[in-house]
């Protein structure tokens, strides 16, 4: 009873799918499900298997293991020796190169899939006009497709993929050939269109900004495997693996040894004695994953934007003054204990903020973004606050 | 990855798909037509019994090929002619290609087109034209120079080693290199040259120190390709060498086979020797093109040209002069020759006549050959489009395991000199029982034509398909079209100009081919190209030049059409 709605909500499920190229696995036992109406993104560096996964869903590649189900219909299954061709899957796809057929006009490009479905001419004309209007290409029907600009080709490709109301829309890095401004605009347009039509989207990108801003859920892929699936924010804030942590956003990583587990920050709390240039300092945080024991080496990770930066000698927000040049020596885990001192080594103004390379303890350097609202200068000393709830501790 | 391999070992039963079977079928047929005949040739070289007698195996053929003075000198002559003509044509070709691609030479696109047209001139026709000019007794240049006070007789003799070398250079050695090198030079990143200019080097120094070394792999590759192409023809030596008993390997093989008691063993042994000598060239060429040594000269970038400055006009004169020699002279004199009462005799009273055309066009022999040529050329073109497109599609678009092998096999005919391919096919069709009825038919010539045109045809379609990109087809599949609908409505439609161009050049190739057909024709299937050779053998030069002129105009029209369809020199390499 409880499982019933779950199944009807699932548009796509990939179950233990692998694809080998030669003997190297491009996709390695990947499993995931996509629900109706969501934008699901496959994110990862190039060569991680995301595009191959998309092509497996589209039917452009045959899996070497596993099963793919579209709306309850098994479209590819190795164990049942079943494979449904791409033309019988009722999917829409926008290619990286758009793949606009150059020997056809705008109209012919969009009408092609409708013709293949045996639709009456009048209805075809009507449907094409409506979908072209939807993206602002109305009135361009008779134009040769090769005369369109990059953004127009992108819209045309989108029309062609949407006009026959496919069960799911596949997007293969569709924005990567556009310039930065147009890319942002198209991203927004696609998002609005998706919300309006309520269509399910499987989206492939290596661009994390694109992924985070467009997706309802993201699967981060690495070496053919699905590393983690989750909503953008939870992936960003609670990465389950060092790969996801480092791939999404910036991370400052410091090394040390675990001193105590389960401190006053709760059972997940952990305190780390820093090593190397920061020897003598301690930082508190929460454990990111198990397998941490007292005395074990650990990585301390924090997003640079979570570090509280205050010019040295000023009063920190909770009213404490840190004596000049000293990091609070005790590892008690109190807030002021989670502070380090740094010096701005190199400073560059990049428009909406400053980018600063800050050295810690004389050797280690990290990159921080500083707000434009304050005056900063090279050589300036900074107090860096590491709020324990933002600090995660990882086994090495 | 052991875990994954285990999973797959269980979950992946070997499936034999229909597409794999089809691809293997294509590979098998192509290999049967290309590789198997060559194997037969090699085997035949050990079969020493005279024709009609029971087979006997021995080394007599090989002994003859290695020791008989006639056969040995044929090999030496082949080597010398090939070496000298490549040595002389390469520097000029590099210079012209550089001028066309990297400088502001006036009218360079027209000049490039002229070289393209000249590449399509049939060597046989060009040979006849140059006989008109350089015949030792009545050649126009010789008689003109002979009138000068200090000259006794004309200095030139086309029936000589240097005559043969000269005709070879102007018929193919130069033009093929120019049309292959020009696009390569054009695609070179001009930043290399600009860096050199900024560093203080002049145009000439930049060309010699930067451009040439950067292009060295390309130039070498073109040199090797040119060498292979140059061994395809045998008509030049057949026409010019016979009068002074100068034989190269191809004319020797022909000679050994068309005498009253054919010496198959010696002919095939000679063929195997030549093929063996080609192997290093083949490997070197493959190594040069496959190893990524072109990486410096690919990619998208602005390619700017040098200003020639005060060299502009001298250089233009030189280039236009070369164009006149490779294109103007042959076309003009082949045409003039057809109107001469006595071929080559300009100084007789009233030398002009229309009778040659009337004789030839009314000749029953000519009409039958014309019919044969038309059937042959159209058949070859149609068959080539289908076969070459199929092979190219398998190579580019499928994941078929044997596609690399198919690629290699389809390229192989390029490396096999025309007369040897003809010999090999002769053996295939005489030696394999169920194919024997095809001997003496036009179908046999069509097969030979398709095989001879295969390297070029597959290469052109292949590069067209690669430019097309797979996504256009995949978009159609996803939109709901089956493979066949996609092939018809997307691939064929987009490839139509390329396929027509391939059909065009295969048509021309079949119409003018002599080397591949010489051993395969009988009086029943003789096409025009062989008829003109027979006319020459009968010393009917007036008739021969009329036929040669017709073939030339067919070739030029084909070249022009192929060009209009978008074919460029770059897609030939």
Interface residues (C-beta under 8 A of the other chain):
Chain A: X16 X18 X20 X23 X25 X28 X29 X58 X59 X60 X64 X65 X66 X78 X79 X81 X85 X86 X87 X88 X89 X90 X91 X92 X93 X95 X96 X97 X99 X101 X102 X103 X112 X113 X116 X117 X157 X160 X161 X164 X170
Chain B: X1 X4 X5 X7 X8 X11 X12 X13 X15 X469 X471 X472 X474 X475 X476 X477 X478 X479 X480 X481 X482 X483 X485 X489 X490 X493 X494
